[in-house]
Amino acid sequence: MRHRVIRPVVLGLVAAFLLAVGAAAAKMPYFSVEVSPPDPVDGGVVTIVVRMWDDARHTQPATWGPESPIEGLLEFRGDAGNLPITLVRVDESSYAAEVTLPEGTWRLIPFPRPGAGIVVD
């Protein structure tokens, strides 16, 4: 299970970001995504942390005012279907979510549908 989950997650992220960053860059700030643990297990909690940056080199954390949760920026897709992720602000430049993944192979998909990255009130 460990390799069935993490490798597709990493490969999916890399491929999707390479394809999606150009179109999304005009609408989204610079950001990075971290997934932990690196080797998830069936039924275990996966933590996703998204950090927003003011610069392309990711040296200056974003310093925006208060923001609402973000829906539609990321989603897990797998054997059991789709699991949308709602990111909740944890500090000035970071958002996080926790997801429990059922057994199977999962991929983390950025910008899964048109209008992704919508701030919810």
TORNUPA-705269 format. One record per atom (N, C-alpha, C): residue in three letters; x, y, z; atom name. Coordinates in pm, whole numbers. Each point is the difference from the previous one (the first is absolute). Example, Ala and Ser with C-alpha at 12.3 -4.5 7.8 and 13.67 -1.06 7.14 Angstrom:
% residues 2
Ala|1319|-569|780|N;
Ala|-89|119|0|CA;
Ala|90|120|0|C;
Ser|-35|105|-72|N;
Ser|82|119|6|CA;
Ser|-77|109|73|C;
% end
This chain:
% residues 121
Met|83|-120|0|N;
Met|-83|120|0|CA;
Met|86|125|0|C;
Arg|110|-3|77|N;
Arg|80|121|15|CA;
Arg|46|53|-135|C;
His|52|-87|-83|N;
His|50|46|-129|CA;
His|-112|21|-100|C;
Arg|-113|-69|19|N;
Arg|-113|19|-90|CA;
Arg|-60|138|15|C;
Val|12|61|116|N;
Val|-58|132|23|CA;
Val|99|111|-28|C;
Ile|119|-7|56|N;
Ile|90|116|-4|CA;
Ile|57|26|-140|C;
Arg|38|-103|-72|N;
Arg|59|23|-131|CA;
Arg|-99|67|-95|C;
Pro|-124|-51|-13|N;
Pro|-96|72|-86|CA;
Pro|-29|142|48|C;
Val|0|22|132|N;
Val|-24|135|52|CA;
Val|109|93|-48|C;
Val|125|-40|16|N;
Val|112|85|-39|CA;
Val|3|19|-152|C;
Leu|-13|-108|-75|N;
Leu|4|11|-146|CA;
Leu|-118|82|-53|C;
Gly|-116|-19|60|N;
Gly|-117|78|-41|CA;
Gly|20|148|25|C;
Leu|56|33|116|N;
Leu|26|141|32|CA;
Leu|98|62|-99|C;
Val|110|-68|-25|N;
Val|101|55|-90|CA;
Val|-58|21|-139|C;
Ala|-66|-101|-54|N;
Ala|-55|12|-135|CA;
Ala|-108|108|-9|C;
Ala|-89|0|97|N;
Ala|-109|97|-4|CA;
Ala|49|143|16|C;
Phe|97|21|89|N;
Phe|53|135|18|CA;
Phe|71|47|-126|C;
Leu|74|-88|-65|N;
Leu|68|40|-123|CA;
Leu|-99|41|-108|C;
Leu|-114|-68|-6|N;
Leu|-100|32|-101|CA;
Leu|-89|117|39|C;
Ala|-28|15|128|N;
Ala|-99|98|44|CA;
Ala|55|134|44|C;
Val|126|6|35|N;
Val|54|123|58|CA;
Val|-10|118|-94|C;
Gly|29|-20|-128|N;
Gly|-4|113|-93|CA;
Gly|-136|67|-5|C;
Ala|-105|-77|-17|N;
Ala|-134|57|-10|CA;
Ala|-48|56|133|C;
Ala|37|-65|107|N;
Ala|-50|42|131|CA;
Ala|81|115|59|C;
Ala|121|19|-47|N;
Ala|86|101|61|CA;
Ala|-59|140|-7|C;
Ala|-76|27|-102|N;
Ala|-59|133|-13|CA;
Ala|-107|25|106|C;
Lys|-58|-105|56|N;
Lys|-109|15|95|CA;
Lys|40|-35|143|C;
Met|100|-83|19|N;
Met|38|-48|132|CA;
Met|134|58|41|C;
Pro|20|21|129|N;
Pro|131|42|49|CA;
Pro|96|-118|-7|C;
Tyr|126|27|23|N;
Tyr|98|-107|9|CA;
Tyr|-33|-83|122|C;
Phe|12|-134|-12|N;
Phe|-27|-84|115|CA;
Phe|79|-130|-10|C;
Ser|16|-66|114|N;
Ser|63|-132|6|CA;
Ser|-92|-92|78|C;
Val|12|-131|-27|N;
Val|-85|-100|64|CA;
Val|88|-105|66|C;
Glu|-31|-33|126|N;
Glu|68|-107|71|CA;
Glu|-104|-102|44|C;
Val|32|-129|-18|N;
Val|-88|-108|42|CA;
Val|76|-85|100|C;
Ser|-62|-30|114|N;
Ser|63|-86|99|CA;
Ser|-107|-89|65|C;
Pro|37|-120|39|N;
Pro|134|-58|-4|CA;
Pro|39|-36|-144|C;
Pro|131|-18|-23|N;
Pro|44|-32|-135|CA;
Pro|-45|-140|-46|C;
Asp|-26|-90|96|N;
Asp|-46|-135|-32|CA;
Asp|-133|-27|70|C;
Pro|-111|51|-53|N;
Pro|-130|-19|66|CA;
Pro|-40|-147|6|C;
Val|-82|-33|96|N;
Val|-53|-136|14|CA;
Val|-152|6|-13|C;
Asp|-60|-115|-36|N;
Asp|-145|-6|-13|CA;
Asp|-68|50|126|C;
Gly|-94|91|-15|N;
Gly|-75|51|114|CA;
Gly|74|103|84|C;
Gly|123|31|-36|N;
Gly|78|99|75|CA;
Gly|-34|141|-44|C;
Val|30|95|86|N;
Val|-25|140|-31|CA;
Val|116|57|-81|C;
Val|-33|68|-108|N;
Val|99|68|-84|CA;
Val|-19|150|22|C;
Thr|109|69|29|N;
Thr|-5|145|21|CA;
Thr|56|69|-124|C;
Ile|-75|97|-49|N;
Ile|42|80|-115|CA;
Ile|20|143|48|C;
Val|118|56|-24|N;
Val|29|138|36|CA;
Val|33|77|-127|C;
Val|-71|109|-23|N;
Val|25|87|-115|CA;
Val|53|132|55|C;
Arg|118|38|-48|N;
Arg|60|127|41|CA;
Arg|-6|97|-117|C;
Met|-45|121|28|N;
Met|-9|105|-102|CA;
Met|125|88|9|C;
Trp|47|44|-116|N;
Trp|123|79|-6|CA;
Trp|-24|128|-79|C;
Asp|76|103|35|N;
Asp|-7|127|-72|CA;
Asp|94|3|-121|C;
Asp|89|-100|-12|N;
Asp|97|1|-109|CA;
Asp|15|-140|-60|C;
Ala|46|-4|-124|N;
Ala|14|-126|-73|CA;
Ala|108|-91|59|C;
Arg|96|55|71|N;
Arg|109|-80|57|CA;
Arg|-37|-59|136|C;
His|-119|31|49|N;
His|-50|-51|129|CA;
His|92|39|116|C;
Thr|39|126|1|N;
Thr|84|50|110|CA;
Thr|-77|93|93|C;
Gln|-111|58|-47|N;
Gln|-78|95|78|CA;
Gln|-141|-54|22|C;
Pro|-32|-46|122|N;
Pro|-137|-46|25|CA;
Pro|-101|111|-27|C;
Ala|-116|-39|-49|N;
Ala|-105|97|-28|CA;
Ala|-43|70|129|C;
Thr|-35|125|-12|N;
Thr|-41|79|118|CA;
Thr|-133|68|-27|C;
Trp|-101|-80|-33|N;
Trp|-131|54|-31|CA;
Trp|-81|19|126|C;
Gly|-112|66|-18|N;
Gly|-96|15|109|CA;
Gly|-75|-131|21|C;
Pro|-100|1|87|N;
Pro|-77|-122|29|CA;
Pro|-65|-56|-126|C;
Glu|3|-131|-13|N;
Glu|-60|-69|-114|CA;
Glu|-88|-113|50|C;
Ser|-100|-33|-79|N;
Ser|-91|-111|30|CA;
Ser|63|-132|-43|C;
Pro|-62|-113|37|N;
Pro|49|-130|-49|CA;
Pro|-2|-4|-153|C;
Ile|82|-86|-57|N;
Ile|10|-14|-145|CA;
Ile|-49|-139|-39|C;
Glu|-92|-6|-95|N;
Glu|-49|-126|-55|CA;
Glu|39|-10|-146|C;
Gly|24|-120|-46|N;
Gly|22|-23|-143|CA;
Gly|141|18|-48|C;
Leu|95|32|86|N;
Leu|139|13|-43|CA;
Leu|63|-138|-19|C;
Leu|-33|-93|90|N;
Leu|55|-136|-3|CA;
Leu|-111|-101|22|C;
Glu|24|-121|-52|N;
Glu|-96|-108|19|CA;
Glu|74|-133|-16|C;
Phe|-33|-97|84|N;
Phe|52|-135|-18|CA;
Phe|-94|-75|-93|C;
Arg|56|-75|-96|N;
Arg|-79|-86|-88|CA;
Arg|56|-140|12|C;
Gly|-92|-96|14|N;
Gly|45|-138|16|CA;
Gly|-106|-101|-31|C;
Asp|29|-124|38|N;
Asp|-89|-112|-27|CA;
Asp|-140|22|57|C;
Ala|-9|65|114|N;
Ala|-129|20|67|CA;
Ala|-70|130|-43|C;
Gly|57|72|-96|N;
Gly|-62|124|-46|CA;
Gly|87|121|26|C;
Asn|-65|116|13|N;
Asn|71|126|23|CA;
Asn|-21|46|143|C;
Leu|105|56|61|N;
Leu|-9|57|133|CA;
Leu|42|147|-8|C;
Pro|-96|93|-7|N;
Pro|34|142|-2|CA;
Pro|69|41|130|C;
Ile|86|98|-8|N;
Ile|75|47|116|CA;
Ile|-36|145|26|C;
Thr|-41|31|123|N;
Thr|-22|138|42|CA;
Thr|118|41|86|C;
Leu|72|101|-45|N;
Leu|118|49|72|CA;
Leu|-42|112|94|C;
Val|43|-10|125|N;
Val|-34|98|103|CA;
Val|127|76|37|C;
Arg|-11|130|12|N;
Arg|116|83|32|CA;
Arg|52|-33|140|C;
Val|132|-23|11|N;
Val|61|-30|129|CA;
Val|93|110|49|C;
Asp|50|82|-91|N;
Asp|79|117|38|CA;
Asp|-1|97|-117|C;
Glu|82|103|7|N;
Glu|-4|108|-99|CA;
Glu|19|-48|-144|C;
Ser|78|-107|-20|N;
Ser|28|-42|-137|CA;
Ser|-26|-148|-26|C;
Ser|-63|-71|93|N;
Ser|-19|-144|-16|CA;
Ser|-145|-43|18|C;
Tyr|-36|-103|-75|N;
Tyr|-130|-66|10|CA;
Tyr|26|-149|18|C;
Ala|-91|-71|67|N;
Ala|19|-143|22|CA;
Ala|-133|-73|-3|C;
Ala|10|-131|-23|N;
Ala|-116|-89|5|CA;
Ala|48|-138|40|C;
Glu|-90|-77|60|N;
Glu|28|-140|32|CA;
Glu|-104|-85|-71|C;
Val|47|-108|-63|N;
Val|-87|-90|-76|CA;
Val|34|-143|39|C;
Thr|-101|-84|17|N;
Thr|20|-142|21|CA;
Thr|-27|-71|-132|C;
Leu|103|-67|-53|N;
Leu|-13|-67|-129|CA;
Leu|-34|-147|21|C;
Pro|-110|-47|-59|N;
Pro|-32|-142|5|CA;
Pro|105|-80|-78|C;
Glu|-7|-132|9|N;
Glu|93|-87|-71|CA;
Glu|-7|26|-149|C;
Gly|114|-7|-66|N;
Gly|4|18|-144|CA;
Gly|113|91|-42|C;
Thr|2|30|-127|N;
Thr|100|90|-58|CA;
Thr|-63|138|-15|C;
Trp|74|103|43|N;
Trp|-51|137|0|CA;
Trp|100|93|-67|C;
Arg|-53|102|-68|N;
Arg|82|107|-59|CA;
Arg|-51|133|53|C;
Leu|91|90|29|N;
Leu|-36|135|42|CA;
Leu|-2|87|-125|C;
Ile|-116|60|-29|N;
Ile|-20|75|-124|CA;
Ile|-14|149|33|C;
Pro|87|86|-56|N;
Pro|-19|145|16|CA;
Pro|-97|52|-106|C;
Phe|-74|103|33|N;
Phe|-95|63|-92|CA;
Phe|-88|-105|-68|C;
Pro|-76|-80|77|N;
Pro|-73|-114|-57|CA;
Pro|-116|37|-91|C;
Arg|-47|123|2|N;
Arg|-115|37|-84|CA;
Arg|3|151|-26|C;
Pro|-74|45|-100|N;
Pro|-5|144|-28|CA;
Pro|-46|79|123|C;
Gly|61|113|23|N;
Gly|-36|82|116|CA;
Gly|66|-46|128|C;
Ala|97|-90|-11|N;
Ala|66|-54|119|CA;
Ala|72|111|75|C;
Gly|15|-20|128|N;
Gly|66|98|84|CA;
Gly|-94|108|47|C;
Ile|-128|-32|5|N;
Ile|-102|96|42|CA;
Ile|6|18|151|C;
Val|-1|123|44|N;
Val|-7|30|143|CA;
Val|-146|-9|42|C;
Val|-27|-78|106|N;
Val|-138|-15|48|CA;
Val|-23|87|122|C;
Asp|-115|63|4|N;
Asp|-35|85|115|CA;
Asp|-84|-77|99|C;
% end
